[in-house]
Amino acid sequence: MKRYFRAGFDMMKVFIVFTGFTILFYYAIIWINLEYQDYHRYDQPEGSALRVTKMAENEPDQWLNRLIFFYTDGE
Protein backbone atom coordinates (compact mmCIF):
# COMPACT_ATOMS: atom_id res chain seq x y z
CA MET A 1 0.00 0.00 0.00
CA LYS A 2 2.88 2.32 0.79
CA ARG A 3 4.27 1.76 -2.70
CA TYR A 4 1.03 3.03 -4.31
CA PHE A 5 1.09 6.23 -2.26
CA ARG A 6 4.73 6.78 -3.16
CA ALA A 7 3.97 6.28 -6.89
CA GLY A 8 1.00 8.66 -6.64
CA PHE A 9 3.14 11.26 -4.84
CA ASP A 10 5.87 10.98 -7.50
CA MET A 11 3.25 11.34 -10.24
CA MET A 12 1.89 14.49 -8.59
CA LYS A 13 5.40 15.96 -8.37
CA VAL A 14 5.96 15.39 -12.09
CA PHE A 15 2.55 16.88 -12.88
CA ILE A 16 3.23 19.98 -10.77
CA VAL A 17 6.68 20.52 -12.32
CA PHE A 18 5.29 20.03 -15.84
CA THR A 19 2.42 22.45 -15.19
CA GLY A 20 4.78 25.00 -13.67
CA PHE A 21 7.15 24.95 -16.63
CA THR A 22 4.22 25.11 -19.05
CA ILE A 23 2.89 28.22 -17.34
CA LEU A 24 6.39 29.74 -17.24
CA PHE A 25 6.87 29.09 -20.96
CA TYR A 26 3.43 30.58 -21.74
CA TYR A 27 4.17 33.81 -19.90
CA ALA A 28 7.64 34.00 -21.45
CA ILE A 29 6.10 33.82 -24.92
CA ILE A 30 3.58 36.52 -23.98
CA TRP A 31 6.41 38.73 -22.66
CA ILE A 32 8.42 38.28 -25.86
CA ASN A 33 5.34 39.07 -27.93
CA LEU A 34 4.70 42.28 -25.99
CA GLU A 35 8.37 43.24 -26.28
CA TYR A 36 8.38 43.03 -30.08
CA GLN A 37 4.77 44.08 -30.74
CA ASP A 38 5.66 47.71 -31.52
CA TYR A 39 8.86 46.86 -33.38
CA HIS A 40 8.47 48.22 -36.90
CA ARG A 41 10.78 46.23 -39.15
CA TYR A 42 9.54 47.75 -42.39
CA ASP A 43 9.98 51.44 -41.64
CA GLN A 44 11.90 53.56 -44.08
CA PRO A 45 15.61 53.49 -43.22
CA GLU A 46 17.14 56.62 -41.80
CA GLY A 47 20.59 58.03 -42.44
CA SER A 48 22.82 57.03 -45.33
CA ALA A 49 21.11 53.78 -46.32
CA LEU A 50 21.87 52.32 -49.74
CA ARG A 51 19.61 50.29 -52.01
CA VAL A 52 21.25 46.91 -52.52
CA THR A 53 18.88 45.39 -55.05
CA LYS A 54 18.25 46.23 -58.66
CA MET A 55 15.13 45.42 -60.62
CA ALA A 56 15.75 42.78 -63.25
CA GLU A 57 15.28 43.58 -66.91
CA ASN A 58 12.41 41.93 -68.70
CA GLU A 59 14.20 39.14 -70.51
CA PRO A 60 12.18 36.54 -72.38
CA ASP A 61 13.92 33.61 -70.62
CA GLN A 62 14.08 35.21 -67.19
CA TRP A 63 11.82 32.63 -65.51
CA LEU A 64 14.01 29.79 -66.79
CA ASN A 65 17.20 31.46 -65.56
CA ARG A 66 15.61 32.11 -62.14
CA LEU A 67 14.46 28.48 -61.94
CA ILE A 68 17.93 27.16 -62.75
CA PHE A 69 19.44 29.60 -60.25
CA PHE A 70 16.99 28.37 -57.60
CA TYR A 71 17.86 24.73 -58.22
CA THR A 72 21.62 25.32 -58.23
CA ASP A 73 21.94 27.78 -55.32
CA GLY A 74 18.72 27.20 -53.42
CA GLU A 75 17.83 30.90 -53.28
C-alpha positions in Angstrom: 0.0 0.0 0.0 2.9 2.3 0.8 4.3 1.8 -2.7 1.0 3.0 -4.3 1.1 6.2 -2.3 4.7 6.8 -3.2 4.0 6.3 -6.9 1.0 8.7 -6.6 3.1 11.3 -4.8 5.9 11.0 -7.5 3.3 11.3 -10.2 1.9 14.5 -8.6 5.4 16.0 -8.4 6.0 15.4 -12.1 2.5 16.9 -12.9 3.2 20.0 -10.8 6.7 20.5 -12.3 5.3 20.0 -15.8 2.4 22.4 -15.2 4.8 25.0 -13.7 7.2 24.9 -16.6 4.2 25.1 -19.1 2.9 28.2 -17.3 6.4 29.7 -17.2 6.9 29.1 -21.0 3.4 30.6 -21.7 4.2 33.8 -19.9 7.6 34.0 -21.4 6.1 33.8 -24.9 3.6 36.5 -24.0 6.4 38.7 -22.7 8.4 38.3 -25.9 5.3 39.1 -27.9 4.7 42.3 -26.0 8.4 43.2 -26.3 8.4 43.0 -30.1 4.8 44.1 -30.7 5.7 47.7 -31.5 8.9 46.9 -33.4 8.5 48.2 -36.9 10.8 46.2 -39.1 9.5 47.8 -42.4 10.0 51.4 -41.6 11.9 53.6 -44.1 15.6 53.5 -43.2 17.1 56.6 -41.8 20.6 58.0 -42.4 22.8 57.0 -45.3 21.1 53.8 -46.3 21.9 52.3 -49.7 19.6 50.3 -52.0 21.2 46.9 -52.5 18.9 45.4 -55.1 18.2 46.2 -58.7 15.1 45.4 -60.6 15.8 42.8 -63.3 15.3 43.6 -66.9 12.4 41.9 -68.7 14.2 39.1 -70.5 12.2 36.5 -72.4 13.9 33.6 -70.6 14.1 35.2 -67.2 11.8 32.6 -65.5 14.0 29.8 -66.8 17.2 31.5 -65.6 15.6 32.1 -62.1 14.5 28.5 -61.9 17.9 27.2 -62.8 19.4 29.6 -60.2 17.0 28.4 -57.6 17.9 24.7 -58.2 21.6 25.3 -58.2 21.9 27.8 -55.3 18.7 27.2 -53.4 17.8 30.9 -53.3 
